[in-house]
Amino acid sequence: MAPEIITSKGHDKAADYWAFGVLVYEMLVGRSAFYVRGADNIALFKNIVCVKYAIPRQVNGFAQDLIKKLLVRNQATRIGNLSRGHLDIMEHAWFQSINFATLANKDMTAPWKPTVQDPFDVSNFEQMKTQKESKGKPLSKKEQEYFTGF
C-alpha cells in the first residue's frame, strides 16, 4: 500500500505507480522492500509511511533510479504522476531496450520460454514449504451448514 492509503489522505493513480515500484523491487530482490523479519503490521506500515527501505547493491543503477523515483512519499512528485504521466516511466533508462509498440502489438519474442510437459507442469517453480493443517476444533453441524453447496 502507498503511504497515502495508509494515512487515509486520499489517493489517485499515483498509488498504482507506488505499487509498480514495490513490484519491481520484489521481482529484482525477491522480498518486500519494507518488510523486516519479526516486525508486525504496524512496523511495516511505519516503514512504508517513512519510506524506509534499502536497495541491495546487486540491483543495477537504472533499476535503483527507477525504484527511487517510484517509491516517493509525496505522490505529487512520484514518477508517473508528473506532467508527462506514464511517458516518464516508459522513457526511463531501465526500459531503454523495450520497444513498447512491439510489446503492445504482441509482436515481441519472449527472452526466455520455459519448457513444460503439460499445463499442470510446475517443474520450473521452487518447492514451497506448506503450513501444517490447522489443528483447531472441528466445525459444529450448524457451522457446517453455512457451507452447504460449496
C-alpha positions as CSV (number, residue, x, y, z in Angstrom):
1,M,0.0,0.0,0.0
2,A,1.2,3.5,-0.8
3,P,1.7,5.9,2.1
4,E,-1.3,8.0,1.2
5,I,-3.5,5.0,1.5
6,I,-2.1,4.1,4.9
7,T,-2.5,7.6,6.2
8,S,-6.0,7.9,4.7
9,K,-5.1,11.2,2.9
10,G,-6.8,10.2,-0.4
11,H,-5.2,8.6,-3.3
12,D,-5.2,8.6,-7.1
13,K,-3.3,6.8,-9.8
14,A,0.0,7.7,-8.1
15,A,-0.8,4.8,-5.7
16,D,-0.6,2.4,-8.7
17,Y,2.9,3.8,-9.5
18,W,3.9,3.2,-5.9
19,A,2.7,-0.4,-6.3
20,F,4.6,-0.7,-9.5
21,G,7.8,0.4,-7.7
22,V,7.1,-2.2,-5.0
23,L,6.6,-4.9,-7.7
24,V,9.8,-4.0,-9.5
25,Y,11.7,-4.1,-6.2
26,E,10.2,-7.5,-5.2
27,M,10.9,-9.0,-8.6
28,L,14.6,-7.9,-8.6
29,V,15.3,-8.5,-4.9
30,G,13.0,-11.4,-4.1
31,R,11.4,-9.8,-1.0
32,S,9.4,-6.8,0.1
33,A,11.2,-3.5,0.3
34,F,9.6,-2.6,3.6
35,Y,9.3,-5.9,5.5
36,V,11.6,-6.5,8.4
37,R,11.8,-10.1,9.8
38,G,9.9,-10.3,13.1
39,A,8.1,-7.0,12.6
40,D,4.3,-6.6,12.9
41,N,2.0,-4.8,10.5
42,I,2.4,-1.5,12.5
43,A,6.1,-1.6,12.0
44,L,5.6,-2.4,8.3
45,F,3.2,0.5,7.8
46,K,5.7,2.8,9.6
47,N,8.4,1.8,7.2
48,I,6.1,2.5,4.3
49,V,5.0,5.9,5.5
50,C,8.5,6.9,6.3
51,V,9.7,5.3,3.0
52,K,12.3,3.4,5.0
53,Y,13.9,0.8,2.7
54,A,17.3,-0.1,1.2
55,I,18.2,-1.3,-2.2
56,P,20.8,-4.0,-2.4
57,R,24.0,-3.2,-4.3
58,Q,23.4,-6.0,-6.8
59,V,20.4,-4.1,-8.3
60,N,21.7,-2.1,-11.3
61,G,21.9,1.7,-11.3
62,F,19.0,2.2,-13.7
63,A,16.7,-0.1,-11.7
64,Q,17.7,1.6,-8.5
65,D,16.9,5.0,-10.0
66,L,13.5,3.8,-11.2
67,I,12.6,2.3,-7.8
68,K,13.8,5.5,-6.0
69,K,11.6,7.6,-8.3
70,L,8.6,5.4,-7.8
71,L,8.8,4.9,-4.1
72,V,8.5,8.6,-3.3
73,R,6.3,9.6,-0.3
74,N,4.9,12.7,-1.9
75,Q,2.6,11.5,-4.6
76,A,2.8,14.8,-6.5
77,T,6.5,14.2,-7.2
78,R,6.3,10.5,-7.9
79,I,7.4,9.5,-11.4
80,G,4.3,8.6,-13.5
81,N,2.3,11.2,-11.7
82,L,4.2,14.2,-13.1
83,S,3.1,16.3,-16.1
84,R,4.2,13.7,-18.7
85,G,2.5,10.9,-16.9
86,H,3.4,7.3,-17.7
87,L,5.7,8.5,-20.5
88,D,8.3,9.4,-17.9
89,I,8.3,5.7,-16.9
90,M,8.3,4.3,-20.4
91,E,11.2,6.6,-21.4
92,H,13.2,5.7,-18.2
93,A,16.7,4.3,-18.9
94,W,15.8,1.0,-17.3
95,F,13.3,0.4,-20.1
96,Q,15.6,1.5,-22.9
97,S,15.8,-1.9,-24.6
98,I,12.0,-2.3,-24.7
99,N,10.1,-1.3,-27.9
100,F,6.6,-0.6,-26.4
101,A,4.9,-0.5,-29.8
102,T,6.1,-4.1,-30.4
103,L,5.1,-5.1,-27.0
104,A,1.6,-3.6,-27.3
105,N,1.1,-5.4,-30.7
106,K,2.2,-8.7,-29.1
107,D,5.0,-9.0,-31.6
108,M,7.8,-9.2,-29.1
109,T,9.6,-12.5,-28.7
110,A,9.9,-13.6,-25.1
111,P,13.6,-13.6,-24.0
112,W,13.1,-17.0,-22.3
113,K,10.4,-19.6,-22.8
114,P,10.2,-22.4,-20.2
115,T,9.9,-26.0,-21.2
116,V,6.7,-27.5,-19.9
117,Q,5.4,-31.0,-20.2
118,D,1.7,-30.1,-19.8
119,P,-0.5,-27.2,-18.5
120,F,-0.1,-28.5,-14.9
121,D,3.8,-28.9,-15.0
122,V,5.3,-27.0,-12.1
123,S,8.8,-28.2,-12.5
124,N,10.1,-24.6,-13.2
125,F,9.0,-23.4,-9.8
126,E,10.8,-23.8,-6.5
127,Q,9.2,-26.1,-3.9
128,M,7.3,-24.1,-1.3
129,K,7.0,-25.1,2.3
130,T,3.4,-25.6,3.2
131,Q,1.9,-24.7,6.5
132,K,0.7,-27.5,8.7
133,E,-3.0,-28.0,8.7
134,S,-4.9,-26.2,11.4
135,K,-5.5,-28.3,14.4
136,G,-8.4,-26.3,15.7
137,K,-11.6,-27.8,16.8
138,P,-13.9,-29.2,14.0
139,L,-16.9,-27.2,12.9
140,S,-20.2,-27.9,14.5
141,K,-23.2,-29.1,12.5
142,K,-24.6,-25.6,12.5
143,E,-21.3,-24.1,11.3
144,Q,-21.0,-26.7,8.6
145,E,-24.5,-25.8,7.3
146,Y,-23.2,-22.4,6.3
147,F,-21.0,-24.1,3.7
148,T,-23.7,-26.3,2.1
149,G,-23.4,-26.1,-1.6
150,F,-19.8,-25.1,-1.7
